[in-house]
């Protein structure tokens, strides 16, 4: 028997005359009856603003947690991962554009109830769910309902961070870990390439850190657009001074995709230089992504320099950790196990 897709009311909106004003993210889309918001996940119905992508699943997989990337959250484990369609940014270089830039209804999806997702997760033997692949913040109601069904499961989001403060603080009550993708460190880049504002994303990172949810950051290094030494330094200093030197940051190598096929792949040397800049700025945990190196993805104890976790791609060896402590000097490290 086919699953029946419910019409689910959005949790954050108001009515102004003939339109609904969405209050989930900073865009504040004004949506008439029959219309959809920029993220393609909010739709104006006759009597409510619906969460139109609720339960519509485009992707299901069991991934290494390091693929998210999350290096300090249960390292070496796998996590049940799901995604839908749509996004509230319009990044020209999106690597998942087939689902993120697709209007709901034009991409094949399957409706799965929250209870069914929980059952799948348990059958796979996973103790956490990652909401990923497209932008999970626009799946807000579905995420909250899944976690209500199974509060014992861990909740992980891989997000662009574009969400308003009130829904984000409510979401932090059920989230265990988040990776926020910082697209660049100028508002001009965000407006031109992503259709959003930098400060809205930085505010989200500050809130998540303040709410004591495990936070890691990713920075995709794009040649000629966000890779200047000055910009990388300002980004690293912001992490150090506004968040903490212990927040892990991942510098990833860009490859041409979507509407940026004319931009070359990032030189390996540039990505490694970003890691060096981060360390020079005082960050304790800087990693590289989308490349394989001898040691640039390993985790070192900042006190004694011991390699506590060694990584080659998604192959992970826990070498010198006893619980959360460095096995050599006994320093407690910011790693969730």
VEXKOLSE-276527 format. One record per residue (C-alpha): residue in one letter; z, x, y. Coordinates in nm, 4 decimals, m for minus. Layout:
REM residues N
<rec><code>a</code><w>Z</w><u>X</u><v>Y</v></rec>
...
END
This chain:
REM residues 337
<rec><code>x</code><w>0.0000</w><u>0.0000</u><v>0.0000</v></rec>
<rec><code>x</code><w>m0.0995</w><u>0.1407</u><v>0.3380</v></rec>
<rec><code>x</code><w>0.1717</w><u>0.2307</u><v>0.5859</v></rec>
<rec><code>x</code><w>0.1926</w><u>0.0008</u><v>0.8865</v></rec>
<rec><code>x</code><w>0.2100</w><u>0.1881</u><v>1.2159</v></rec>
<rec><code>x</code><w>0.4787</w><u>0.0361</u><v>1.4402</v></rec>
<rec><code>x</code><w>0.4439</w><u>m0.0005</u><v>1.8150</v></rec>
<rec><code>x</code><w>0.7271</w><u>0.2174</u><v>1.9428</v></rec>
<rec><code>x</code><w>0.8533</w><u>0.1974</u><v>2.2988</v></rec>
<rec><code>x</code><w>0.8712</w><u>0.5164</u><v>2.5024</v></rec>
<rec><code>x</code><w>1.2235</w><u>0.6143</u><v>2.5994</v></rec>
<rec><code>x</code><w>1.1547</w><u>0.7512</u><v>2.9459</v></rec>
<rec><code>x</code><w>0.9491</w><u>0.5398</u><v>3.1885</v></rec>
<rec><code>x</code><w>0.9729</w><u>0.2809</u><v>3.4613</v></rec>
<rec><code>x</code><w>0.7505</w><u>m0.0044</u><v>3.5761</v></rec>
<rec><code>x</code><w>0.5986</w><u>m0.0051</u><v>3.9260</v></rec>
<rec><code>x</code><w>0.3840</w><u>m0.3068</u><v>3.9951</v></rec>
<rec><code>x</code><w>0.0952</w><u>m0.3100</u><v>3.7505</v></rec>
<rec><code>x</code><w>0.1504</w><u>0.0417</u><v>3.6151</v></rec>
<rec><code>x</code><w>0.4003</w><u>0.2265</u><v>3.4001</v></rec>
<rec><code>x</code><w>0.5294</w><u>0.5580</u><v>3.5339</v></rec>
<rec><code>x</code><w>0.6048</w><u>0.7999</u><v>3.2521</v></rec>
<rec><code>x</code><w>0.9224</w><u>1.0041</u><v>3.3050</v></rec>
<rec><code>x</code><w>0.8995</w><u>1.2307</u><v>3.0004</v></rec>
<rec><code>x</code><w>0.7358</w><u>1.5280</u><v>3.1718</v></rec>
<rec><code>x</code><w>0.6721</w><u>1.6500</u><v>3.5275</v></rec>
<rec><code>x</code><w>0.3205</w><u>1.5007</u><v>3.5419</v></rec>
<rec><code>x</code><w>0.4724</w><u>1.1553</u><v>3.6019</v></rec>
<rec><code>x</code><w>0.1540</w><u>0.9846</u><v>3.4818</v></rec>
<rec><code>x</code><w>0.0843</w><u>0.6382</u><v>3.6234</v></rec>
<rec><code>x</code><w>m0.0512</w><u>0.4429</u><v>3.3284</v></rec>
<rec><code>x</code><w>m0.2061</w><u>0.0939</u><v>3.3531</v></rec>
<rec><code>x</code><w>m0.2211</w><u>m0.1515</u><v>3.0642</v></rec>
<rec><code>x</code><w>m0.4770</w><u>m0.0148</u><v>2.8197</v></rec>
<rec><code>x</code><w>m0.4611</w><u>0.3334</u><v>2.9728</v></rec>
<rec><code>x</code><w>m0.3107</w><u>0.6562</u><v>2.8372</v></rec>
<rec><code>x</code><w>m0.1321</w><u>0.9485</u><v>2.9972</v></rec>
<rec><code>x</code><w>m0.2625</w><u>1.3035</u><v>3.0263</v></rec>
<rec><code>x</code><w>m0.1009</w><u>1.3942</u><v>2.6949</v></rec>
<rec><code>x</code><w>m0.2783</w><u>1.1087</u><v>2.5130</v></rec>
<rec><code>x</code><w>0.0540</w><u>1.0077</u><v>2.3574</v></rec>
<rec><code>x</code><w>0.1697</w><u>0.7376</u><v>2.6022</v></rec>
<rec><code>x</code><w>m0.0202</w><u>0.4097</u><v>2.6208</v></rec>
<rec><code>x</code><w>0.0240</w><u>0.1092</u><v>2.8476</v></rec>
<rec><code>x</code><w>0.0781</w><u>m0.2101</u><v>2.6447</v></rec>
<rec><code>x</code><w>0.1172</w><u>m0.5601</u><v>2.7832</v></rec>
<rec><code>x</code><w>0.4955</w><u>m0.5408</u><v>2.7947</v></rec>
<rec><code>x</code><w>0.5957</w><u>m0.1766</u><v>2.7316</v></rec>
<rec><code>x</code><w>0.4817</w><u>0.1834</u><v>2.7595</v></rec>
<rec><code>x</code><w>0.4339</w><u>0.2841</u><v>2.3974</v></rec>
<rec><code>x</code><w>0.4774</w><u>0.6212</u><v>2.2291</v></rec>
<rec><code>x</code><w>0.1220</w><u>0.5958</u><v>2.1006</v></rec>
<rec><code>x</code><w>0.1252</w><u>0.8999</u><v>1.8705</v></rec>
<rec><code>x</code><w>0.4529</w><u>0.7998</u><v>1.7028</v></rec>
<rec><code>x</code><w>0.4360</w><u>0.8892</u><v>1.3338</v></rec>
<rec><code>x</code><w>0.0737</w><u>1.0025</u><v>1.3499</v></rec>
<rec><code>x</code><w>0.0744</w><u>1.3280</u><v>1.1525</v></rec>
<rec><code>x</code><w>m0.2248</w><u>1.5620</u><v>1.1648</v></rec>
<rec><code>x</code><w>m0.0783</w><u>1.8683</u><v>0.9943</v></rec>
<rec><code>x</code><w>0.1838</w><u>1.9450</u><v>0.7298</v></rec>
<rec><code>x</code><w>0.2625</w><u>2.2893</u><v>0.5922</v></rec>
<rec><code>x</code><w>0.5454</w><u>2.5130</u><v>0.4745</v></rec>
<rec><code>x</code><w>0.5352</w><u>2.8252</u><v>0.6922</v></rec>
<rec><code>x</code><w>0.7296</w><u>3.1493</u><v>0.7210</v></rec>
<rec><code>x</code><w>0.9753</w><u>3.1043</u><v>1.0060</v></rec>
<rec><code>x</code><w>0.8345</w><u>3.4267</u><v>1.1529</v></rec>
<rec><code>x</code><w>0.4980</w><u>3.2511</u><v>1.2027</v></rec>
<rec><code>x</code><w>0.6444</w><u>3.0235</u><v>1.4711</v></rec>
<rec><code>x</code><w>0.7361</w><u>3.2952</u><v>1.5887</v></rec>
<rec><code>x</code><w>1.1124</w><u>3.2927</u><v>1.5430</v></rec>
<rec><code>x</code><w>1.2573</w><u>3.6296</u><v>1.4411</v></rec>
<rec><code>x</code><w>1.6271</w><u>3.5612</u><v>1.4959</v></rec>
<rec><code>x</code><w>1.6560</w><u>3.2191</u><v>1.3299</v></rec>
<rec><code>x</code><w>1.7102</w><u>3.2392</u><v>0.9522</v></rec>
<rec><code>x</code><w>1.4825</w><u>3.5441</u><v>0.9157</v></rec>
<rec><code>x</code><w>1.2844</w><u>3.5724</u><v>0.5952</v></rec>
<rec><code>x</code><w>1.2946</w><u>3.1990</u><v>0.5175</v></rec>
<rec><code>x</code><w>1.0287</w><u>2.9269</u><v>0.5099</v></rec>
<rec><code>x</code><w>1.0322</w><u>2.6028</u><v>0.7072</v></rec>
<rec><code>x</code><w>0.8717</w><u>2.2609</u><v>0.6589</v></rec>
<rec><code>x</code><w>0.6331</w><u>2.2193</u><v>0.9531</v></rec>
<rec><code>x</code><w>0.4522</w><u>1.9168</u><v>1.0944</v></rec>
<rec><code>x</code><w>0.2318</w><u>1.8367</u><v>1.3925</v></rec>
<rec><code>x</code><w>0.0478</w><u>1.5461</u><v>1.5520</v></rec>
<rec><code>x</code><w>m0.2234</w><u>1.5327</u><v>1.8211</v></rec>
<rec><code>x</code><w>m0.2240</w><u>1.5711</u><v>2.1980</v></rec>
<rec><code>x</code><w>m0.0643</w><u>1.7966</u><v>2.4586</v></rec>
<rec><code>x</code><w>0.0565</w><u>1.7644</u><v>2.8176</v></rec>
<rec><code>x</code><w>m0.1114</w><u>2.0917</u><v>2.9134</v></rec>
<rec><code>x</code><w>m0.4824</w><u>2.1665</u><v>2.9123</v></rec>
<rec><code>x</code><w>m0.4879</w><u>2.5378</u><v>2.8312</v></rec>
<rec><code>x</code><w>m0.8387</w><u>2.6783</u><v>2.8371</v></rec>
<rec><code>x</code><w>m0.7498</w><u>2.9289</u><v>2.5658</v></rec>
<rec><code>x</code><w>m0.5734</w><u>2.6892</u><v>2.3264</v></rec>
<rec><code>x</code><w>m0.5917</w><u>2.8067</u><v>1.9652</v></rec>
<rec><code>x</code><w>m0.5110</w><u>2.4607</u><v>1.8263</v></rec>
<rec><code>x</code><w>m0.7478</w><u>2.2691</u><v>2.0545</v></rec>
<rec><code>x</code><w>m0.8891</w><u>2.0648</u><v>1.7627</v></rec>
<rec><code>x</code><w>m0.5643</w><u>1.8682</u><v>1.7561</v></rec>
<rec><code>x</code><w>m0.4001</w><u>1.9417</u><v>2.0915</v></rec>
<rec><code>x</code><w>m0.6959</w><u>1.8433</u><v>2.3088</v></rec>
<rec><code>x</code><w>m0.7938</w><u>1.5410</u><v>2.0993</v></rec>
<rec><code>x</code><w>m0.7438</w><u>1.1811</u><v>2.2083</v></rec>
<rec><code>x</code><w>m0.5175</w><u>0.9926</u><v>1.9690</v></rec>
<rec><code>x</code><w>m0.7396</w><u>0.7914</u><v>1.7356</v></rec>
<rec><code>x</code><w>m1.0301</w><u>1.0363</u><v>1.7423</v></rec>
<rec><code>x</code><w>m0.8666</w><u>1.2829</u><v>1.5060</v></rec>
<rec><code>x</code><w>m0.7793</w><u>1.1799</u><v>1.1524</v></rec>
<rec><code>x</code><w>m0.4050</w><u>1.1354</u><v>1.1166</v></rec>
<rec><code>x</code><w>m0.1770</w><u>0.9732</u><v>0.8622</v></rec>
<rec><code>x</code><w>0.1182</w><u>0.7575</u><v>0.9564</v></rec>
<rec><code>x</code><w>0.4435</w><u>0.8804</u><v>0.8067</v></rec>
<rec><code>x</code><w>0.7754</w><u>0.7121</u><v>0.8752</v></rec>
<rec><code>x</code><w>1.0745</w><u>0.9283</u><v>0.9702</v></rec>
<rec><code>x</code><w>1.2250</w><u>0.8586</u><v>0.6281</v></rec>
<rec><code>x</code><w>0.9083</w><u>0.9775</u><v>0.4536</v></rec>
<rec><code>x</code><w>0.9042</w><u>1.3027</u><v>0.6526</v></rec>
<rec><code>x</code><w>1.2666</w><u>1.3688</u><v>0.5629</v></rec>
<rec><code>x</code><w>1.1905</w><u>1.3043</u><v>0.1954</v></rec>
<rec><code>x</code><w>0.8935</w><u>1.5452</u><v>0.2057</v></rec>
<rec><code>x</code><w>1.1092</w><u>1.8122</u><v>0.3668</v></rec>
<rec><code>x</code><w>1.3754</w><u>1.7785</u><v>0.0999</v></rec>
<rec><code>x</code><w>1.1168</w><u>1.7871</u><v>m0.1817</v></rec>
<rec><code>x</code><w>0.9929</w><u>2.1191</u><v>m0.0432</v></rec>
<rec><code>x</code><w>1.3483</w><u>2.2520</u><v>m0.0571</v></rec>
<rec><code>x</code><w>1.3589</w><u>2.3184</u><v>0.3175</v></rec>
<rec><code>x</code><w>1.6763</w><u>2.2694</u><v>0.5176</v></rec>
<rec><code>x</code><w>1.4943</w><u>2.2436</u><v>0.8526</v></rec>
<rec><code>x</code><w>1.1861</w><u>2.0871</u><v>1.0113</v></rec>
<rec><code>x</code><w>0.9611</w><u>2.2610</u><v>1.2633</v></rec>
<rec><code>x</code><w>0.7709</w><u>2.0401</u><v>1.5060</v></rec>
<rec><code>x</code><w>0.4710</w><u>2.2527</u><v>1.5930</v></rec>
<rec><code>x</code><w>0.0893</w><u>2.2938</u><v>1.5965</v></rec>
<rec><code>x</code><w>0.0431</w><u>2.0598</u><v>1.8949</v></rec>
<rec><code>x</code><w>0.2976</w><u>1.9979</u><v>2.1739</v></rec>
<rec><code>x</code><w>0.6118</w><u>1.8468</u><v>2.0156</v></rec>
<rec><code>x</code><w>0.7751</w><u>1.7296</u><v>2.3397</v></rec>
<rec><code>x</code><w>0.5258</w><u>1.4407</u><v>2.3557</v></rec>
<rec><code>x</code><w>0.6441</w><u>1.3366</u><v>2.0056</v></rec>
<rec><code>x</code><w>0.9895</w><u>1.2862</u><v>2.1524</v></rec>
<rec><code>x</code><w>1.0790</w><u>0.9469</u><v>2.0044</v></rec>
<rec><code>x</code><w>0.9568</w><u>1.0437</u><v>1.6576</v></rec>
<rec><code>x</code><w>1.1547</w><u>1.3681</u><v>1.6573</v></rec>
<rec><code>x</code><w>1.4712</w><u>1.1891</u><v>1.7638</v></rec>
<rec><code>x</code><w>1.4277</w><u>0.9246</u><v>1.4928</v></rec>
<rec><code>x</code><w>1.3658</w><u>1.1854</u><v>1.2220</v></rec>
<rec><code>x</code><w>1.6780</w><u>1.3754</u><v>1.3185</v></rec>
<rec><code>x</code><w>1.8778</w><u>1.0526</u><v>1.3286</v></rec>
<rec><code>x</code><w>1.7731</w><u>0.9961</u><v>0.9652</v></rec>
<rec><code>x</code><w>1.8829</w><u>1.3446</u><v>0.8605</v></rec>
<rec><code>x</code><w>2.1307</w><u>1.5075</u><v>1.1003</v></rec>
<rec><code>x</code><w>2.2044</w><u>1.7733</u><v>0.8365</v></rec>
<rec><code>x</code><w>1.8530</w><u>1.9186</u><v>0.8704</v></rec>
<rec><code>x</code><w>1.7794</w><u>2.1896</u><v>1.1243</v></rec>
<rec><code>x</code><w>1.5442</w><u>2.0951</u><v>1.4090</v></rec>
<rec><code>x</code><w>1.3008</w><u>2.3557</u><v>1.5430</v></rec>
<rec><code>x</code><w>1.0450</w><u>2.3099</u><v>1.8220</v></rec>
<rec><code>x</code><w>0.7533</w><u>2.5339</u><v>1.9164</v></rec>
<rec><code>x</code><w>0.6782</w><u>2.4132</u><v>2.2670</v></rec>
<rec><code>x</code><w>0.5127</w><u>2.4773</u><v>2.6008</v></rec>
<rec><code>x</code><w>0.8387</w><u>2.3700</u><v>2.7676</v></rec>
<rec><code>x</code><w>0.6815</w><u>2.1072</u><v>2.9951</v></rec>
<rec><code>x</code><w>0.9422</w><u>1.8310</u><v>2.9897</v></rec>
<rec><code>x</code><w>1.1821</w><u>1.6715</u><v>3.2376</v></rec>
<rec><code>x</code><w>1.5482</w><u>1.7644</u><v>3.2457</v></rec>
<rec><code>x</code><w>1.7017</w><u>1.4370</u><v>3.1225</v></rec>
<rec><code>x</code><w>1.4971</w><u>1.4047</u><v>2.8016</v></rec>
<rec><code>x</code><w>1.5307</w><u>1.7778</u><v>2.7381</v></rec>
<rec><code>x</code><w>1.9100</w><u>1.7702</u><v>2.7589</v></rec>
<rec><code>x</code><w>1.9155</w><u>1.4735</u><v>2.5202</v></rec>
<rec><code>x</code><w>1.6845</w><u>1.6594</u><v>2.2821</v></rec>
<rec><code>x</code><w>1.9063</w><u>1.9682</u><v>2.2955</v></rec>
<rec><code>x</code><w>2.1747</w><u>1.7618</u><v>2.1216</v></rec>
<rec><code>x</code><w>1.9671</w><u>1.7626</u><v>1.8016</v></rec>
<rec><code>x</code><w>1.7715</w><u>2.0896</u><v>1.8373</v></rec>
<rec><code>x</code><w>1.8776</w><u>2.4099</u><v>1.6659</v></rec>
<rec><code>x</code><w>1.6049</w><u>2.6505</u><v>1.7781</v></rec>
<rec><code>x</code><w>1.3125</w><u>2.6565</u><v>2.0206</v></rec>
<rec><code>x</code><w>1.0303</w><u>2.8945</u><v>2.0958</v></rec>
<rec><code>x</code><w>0.8921</w><u>2.8386</u><v>2.4456</v></rec>
<rec><code>x</code><w>0.5445</w><u>2.9711</u><v>2.5180</v></rec>
<rec><code>x</code><w>0.5462</w><u>3.1267</u><v>2.8655</v></rec>
<rec><code>x</code><w>0.1741</w><u>3.1244</u><v>2.9473</v></rec>
<rec><code>x</code><w>0.1899</w><u>3.3693</u><v>3.2355</v></rec>
<rec><code>x</code><w>0.4235</w><u>3.4521</u><v>3.5214</v></rec>
<rec><code>x</code><w>0.2384</w><u>3.3173</u><v>3.8262</v></rec>
<rec><code>x</code><w>0.1966</w><u>2.9583</u><v>3.9316</v></rec>
<rec><code>x</code><w>m0.1686</w><u>3.0282</u><v>4.0063</v></rec>
<rec><code>x</code><w>m0.2311</w><u>3.1147</u><v>3.6408</v></rec>
<rec><code>x</code><w>m0.0517</w><u>2.8014</u><v>3.5229</v></rec>
<rec><code>x</code><w>m0.2439</w><u>2.5739</u><v>3.7588</v></rec>
<rec><code>x</code><w>m0.5869</w><u>2.7280</u><v>3.6895</v></rec>
<rec><code>x</code><w>m0.5602</w><u>2.7895</u><v>3.3154</v></rec>
<rec><code>x</code><w>m0.3038</w><u>2.5361</u><v>3.1905</v></rec>
<rec><code>x</code><w>m0.2885</w><u>2.2480</u><v>3.4409</v></rec>
<rec><code>x</code><w>0.0866</w><u>2.2785</u><v>3.4983</v></rec>
<rec><code>x</code><w>0.3496</w><u>2.4587</u><v>3.7089</v></rec>
<rec><code>x</code><w>0.5380</w><u>2.7713</u><v>3.6047</v></rec>
<rec><code>x</code><w>0.8730</w><u>2.6642</u><v>3.7510</v></rec>
<rec><code>x</code><w>0.8822</w><u>2.3471</u><v>3.5388</v></rec>
<rec><code>x</code><w>0.8627</w><u>2.5621</u><v>3.2256</v></rec>
<rec><code>x</code><w>1.1170</w><u>2.8173</u><v>3.3494</v></rec>
<rec><code>x</code><w>1.3579</w><u>2.5333</u><v>3.4242</v></rec>
<rec><code>x</code><w>1.3278</w><u>2.4162</u><v>3.0638</v></rec>
<rec><code>x</code><w>1.4018</w><u>2.7649</u><v>2.9327</v></rec>
<rec><code>x</code><w>1.7119</w><u>2.7834</u><v>3.1550</v></rec>
<rec><code>x</code><w>1.8335</w><u>2.4423</u><v>3.0323</v></rec>
<rec><code>x</code><w>1.7818</w><u>2.5290</u><v>2.6651</v></rec>
<rec><code>x</code><w>1.9720</w><u>2.8547</u><v>2.7108</v></rec>
<rec><code>x</code><w>2.2468</w><u>2.6770</u><v>2.9031</v></rec>
<rec><code>x</code><w>2.2778</w><u>2.4170</u><v>2.6256</v></rec>
<rec><code>x</code><w>2.3291</w><u>2.7022</u><v>2.3754</v></rec>
<rec><code>x</code><w>2.0256</w><u>2.6172</u><v>2.1627</v></rec>
<rec><code>x</code><w>1.8749</w><u>2.9267</u><v>1.9993</v></rec>
<rec><code>x</code><w>1.5862</w><u>3.0342</u><v>2.2246</v></rec>
<rec><code>x</code><w>1.2977</w><u>3.2747</u><v>2.1813</v></rec>
<rec><code>x</code><w>1.0028</w><u>3.3236</u><v>2.4157</v></rec>
<rec><code>x</code><w>0.6365</w><u>3.4025</u><v>2.3507</v></rec>
<rec><code>x</code><w>0.3943</w><u>3.5545</u><v>2.6032</v></rec>
<rec><code>x</code><w>0.0254</w><u>3.5595</u><v>2.5074</v></rec>
<rec><code>x</code><w>m0.1213</w><u>3.8638</u><v>2.6819</v></rec>
<rec><code>x</code><w>m0.4685</w><u>3.7832</u><v>2.8190</v></rec>
<rec><code>x</code><w>m0.6810</w><u>4.0688</u><v>2.9602</v></rec>
<rec><code>x</code><w>m0.7345</w><u>4.0459</u><v>3.3349</v></rec>
<rec><code>x</code><w>m0.5427</w><u>3.7208</u><v>3.3741</v></rec>
<rec><code>x</code><w>m0.1725</w><u>3.7734</u><v>3.3024</v></rec>
<rec><code>x</code><w>m0.1463</w><u>4.1330</u><v>3.1791</v></rec>
<rec><code>x</code><w>m0.0694</w><u>4.3356</u><v>3.4922</v></rec>
<rec><code>x</code><w>0.2282</w><u>4.5677</u><v>3.4696</v></rec>
<rec><code>x</code><w>0.3865</w><u>4.4011</u><v>3.7733</v></rec>
<rec><code>x</code><w>0.3641</w><u>4.0542</u><v>3.6191</v></rec>
<rec><code>x</code><w>0.5068</w><u>4.1677</u><v>3.2851</v></rec>
<rec><code>x</code><w>0.7922</w><u>4.3457</u><v>3.4640</v></rec>
<rec><code>x</code><w>0.8781</w><u>4.0364</u><v>3.6689</v></rec>
<rec><code>x</code><w>0.8777</w><u>3.8266</u><v>3.3520</v></rec>
<rec><code>x</code><w>1.1099</w><u>4.0685</u><v>3.1730</v></rec>
<rec><code>x</code><w>1.3470</w><u>4.1008</u><v>3.4686</v></rec>
<rec><code>x</code><w>1.3627</w><u>3.7211</u><v>3.4904</v></rec>
<rec><code>x</code><w>1.4659</w><u>3.7004</u><v>3.1243</v></rec>
<rec><code>x</code><w>1.7266</w><u>3.9733</u><v>3.1711</v></rec>
<rec><code>x</code><w>1.8799</w><u>3.8354</u><v>3.4901</v></rec>
<rec><code>x</code><w>1.8394</w><u>3.4575</u><v>3.4434</v></rec>
<rec><code>x</code><w>1.8853</w><u>3.4206</u><v>3.0683</v></rec>
<rec><code>x</code><w>2.0091</w><u>3.7248</u><v>2.8748</v></rec>
<rec><code>x</code><w>1.8887</w><u>4.0681</u><v>2.7586</v></rec>
<rec><code>x</code><w>1.9458</w><u>3.9320</u><v>2.4064</v></rec>
<rec><code>x</code><w>1.6796</w><u>3.6575</u><v>2.4246</v></rec>
<rec><code>x</code><w>1.3971</w><u>3.7686</u><v>2.1904</v></rec>
<rec><code>x</code><w>1.0517</w><u>3.7878</u><v>2.3478</v></rec>
<rec><code>x</code><w>0.7223</w><u>3.8074</u><v>2.1578</v></rec>
<rec><code>x</code><w>0.4150</w><u>3.9613</u><v>2.3233</v></rec>
<rec><code>x</code><w>0.1105</w><u>3.8311</u><v>2.1354</v></rec>
<rec><code>x</code><w>m0.2454</w><u>3.9569</u><v>2.1275</v></rec>
<rec><code>x</code><w>m0.5070</w><u>3.7178</u><v>2.2676</v></rec>
<rec><code>x</code><w>m0.8288</w><u>3.6442</u><v>2.0842</v></rec>
<rec><code>x</code><w>m1.1183</w><u>3.4440</u><v>2.2349</v></rec>
<rec><code>x</code><w>m1.0964</w><u>3.0706</u><v>2.1708</v></rec>
<rec><code>x</code><w>m1.1853</w><u>2.7243</u><v>2.3045</v></rec>
<rec><code>x</code><w>m1.3072</w><u>2.7543</u><v>2.6674</v></rec>
<rec><code>x</code><w>m1.2300</w><u>3.1266</u><v>2.6992</v></rec>
<rec><code>x</code><w>m1.4743</w><u>3.2759</u><v>2.4525</v></rec>
<rec><code>x</code><w>m1.5955</w><u>3.5136</u><v>2.7237</v></rec>
<rec><code>x</code><w>m1.2587</w><u>3.6888</u><v>2.7570</v></rec>
<rec><code>x</code><w>m1.2212</w><u>3.9953</u><v>2.5307</v></rec>
<rec><code>x</code><w>m0.9471</w><u>4.0425</u><v>2.2757</v></rec>
<rec><code>x</code><w>m0.6393</w><u>4.2159</u><v>2.4140</v></rec>
<rec><code>x</code><w>m0.6330</w><u>4.5905</u><v>2.3417</v></rec>
<rec><code>x</code><w>m0.3540</w><u>4.6798</u><v>2.1010</v></rec>
<rec><code>x</code><w>m0.2344</w><u>4.9409</u><v>2.3510</v></rec>
<rec><code>x</code><w>m0.1774</w><u>4.6718</u><v>2.6142</v></rec>
<rec><code>x</code><w>0.0439</w><u>4.4631</u><v>2.3860</v></rec>
<rec><code>x</code><w>0.2454</w><u>4.7700</u><v>2.2861</v></rec>
<rec><code>x</code><w>0.2827</w><u>4.8629</u><v>2.6530</v></rec>
<rec><code>x</code><w>0.4289</w><u>4.5175</u><v>2.7212</v></rec>
<rec><code>x</code><w>0.6943</w><u>4.5868</u><v>2.4597</v></rec>
<rec><code>x</code><w>0.7689</w><u>4.9219</u><v>2.6224</v></rec>
<rec><code>x</code><w>0.8027</w><u>4.7547</u><v>2.9642</v></rec>
<rec><code>x</code><w>1.0429</w><u>4.4983</u><v>2.8195</v></rec>
<rec><code>x</code><w>1.2612</w><u>4.7690</u><v>2.6714</v></rec>
<rec><code>x</code><w>1.2530</w><u>4.9677</u><v>2.9969</v></rec>
<rec><code>x</code><w>1.3670</w><u>4.6517</u><v>3.1795</v></rec>
<rec><code>x</code><w>1.6677</w><u>4.6285</u><v>2.9508</v></rec>
<rec><code>x</code><w>1.5614</w><u>4.3651</u><v>2.6974</v></rec>
<rec><code>x</code><w>1.7153</w><u>4.4300</u><v>2.3571</v></rec>
<rec><code>x</code><w>1.4660</w><u>4.2460</u><v>2.1382</v></rec>
<rec><code>x</code><w>1.0965</w><u>4.2768</u><v>2.2267</v></rec>
<rec><code>x</code><w>0.8313</w><u>4.2236</u><v>1.9613</v></rec>
<rec><code>x</code><w>0.4532</w><u>4.2166</u><v>1.9297</v></rec>
<rec><code>x</code><w>0.2430</w><u>3.9496</u><v>1.7604</v></rec>
<rec><code>x</code><w>m0.1078</w><u>3.9004</u><v>1.6195</v></rec>
<rec><code>x</code><w>m0.1175</w><u>4.2704</u><v>1.5298</v></rec>
<rec><code>x</code><w>0.0388</w><u>4.4721</u><v>1.2490</v></rec>
<rec><code>x</code><w>0.2216</w><u>4.7900</u><v>1.3487</v></rec>
<rec><code>x</code><w>0.4608</w><u>5.0297</u><v>1.1813</v></rec>
<rec><code>x</code><w>0.7703</w><u>4.9313</u><v>1.3752</v></rec>
<rec><code>x</code><w>0.6973</w><u>4.7059</u><v>1.6765</v></rec>
<rec><code>x</code><w>0.8063</w><u>4.3915</u><v>1.4906</v></rec>
<rec><code>x</code><w>1.1260</w><u>4.5363</u><v>1.3457</v></rec>
<rec><code>x</code><w>1.4706</w><u>4.4356</u><v>1.4699</v></rec>
<rec><code>x</code><w>1.6974</w><u>4.7209</u><v>1.5784</v></rec>
<rec><code>x</code><w>2.0677</w><u>4.7153</u><v>1.6487</v></rec>
<rec><code>x</code><w>2.0910</w><u>4.7791</u><v>2.0249</v></rec>
<rec><code>x</code><w>2.4197</w><u>4.9670</u><v>1.9784</v></rec>
<rec><code>x</code><w>2.3373</w><u>5.2219</u><v>1.7100</v></rec>
<rec><code>x</code><w>1.9585</w><u>5.1932</u><v>1.6704</v></rec>
<rec><code>x</code><w>1.9629</w><u>5.1026</u><v>1.3016</v></rec>
<rec><code>x</code><w>1.6697</w><u>4.8981</u><v>1.1704</v></rec>
<rec><code>x</code><w>1.8445</w><u>4.5817</u><v>1.0541</v></rec>
<rec><code>x</code><w>1.5297</w><u>4.3779</u><v>0.9749</v></rec>
<rec><code>x</code><w>1.1952</w><u>4.5309</u><v>0.8835</v></rec>
<rec><code>x</code><w>0.8740</w><u>4.3281</u><v>0.9121</v></rec>
<rec><code>x</code><w>0.5159</w><u>4.3865</u><v>0.8034</v></rec>
<rec><code>x</code><w>0.3221</w><u>4.0771</u><v>0.9001</v></rec>
<rec><code>x</code><w>0.5180</w><u>3.7930</u><v>0.7422</v></rec>
<rec><code>x</code><w>0.6809</w><u>4.0194</u><v>0.4843</v></rec>
<rec><code>x</code><w>1.0458</w><u>4.0500</u><v>0.5820</v></rec>
<rec><code>x</code><w>1.3160</w><u>4.2810</u><v>0.4486</v></rec>
<rec><code>x</code><w>1.6782</w><u>4.2366</u><v>0.5542</v></rec>
<rec><code>x</code><w>1.7875</w><u>4.5996</u><v>0.5485</v></rec>
<rec><code>x</code><w>2.1172</w><u>4.6384</u><v>0.7301</v></rec>
<rec><code>x</code><w>2.2700</w><u>4.2995</u><v>0.8077</v></rec>
<rec><code>x</code><w>2.5999</w><u>4.1706</u><v>0.6772</v></rec>
<rec><code>x</code><w>2.6050</w><u>3.8134</u><v>0.7956</v></rec>
<rec><code>x</code><w>2.5299</w><u>3.8574</u><v>1.1657</v></rec>
<rec><code>x</code><w>2.6730</w><u>4.2099</u><v>1.1887</v></rec>
<rec><code>x</code><w>2.4918</w><u>4.5409</u><v>1.1847</v></rec>
<rec><code>x</code><w>2.5897</w><u>4.6976</u><v>0.8533</v></rec>
<rec><code>x</code><w>2.6249</w><u>5.0385</u><v>1.0198</v></rec>
<rec><code>x</code><w>2.8256</w><u>4.9849</u><v>1.3395</v></rec>
<rec><code>x</code><w>2.9506</w><u>4.6273</u><v>1.2793</v></rec>
<rec><code>x</code><w>2.8084</w><u>4.4953</u><v>1.6086</v></rec>
<rec><code>x</code><w>2.7560</w><u>4.1162</u><v>1.6032</v></rec>
<rec><code>x</code><w>2.3857</w><u>4.0481</u><v>1.6676</v></rec>
<rec><code>x</code><w>2.2293</w><u>3.7289</u><v>1.8118</v></rec>
<rec><code>x</code><w>2.0763</w><u>3.6244</u><v>1.4800</v></rec>
<rec><code>x</code><w>2.1224</w><u>3.2819</u><v>1.3202</v></rec>
<rec><code>x</code><w>2.1638</w><u>3.3064</u><v>0.9426</v></rec>
END
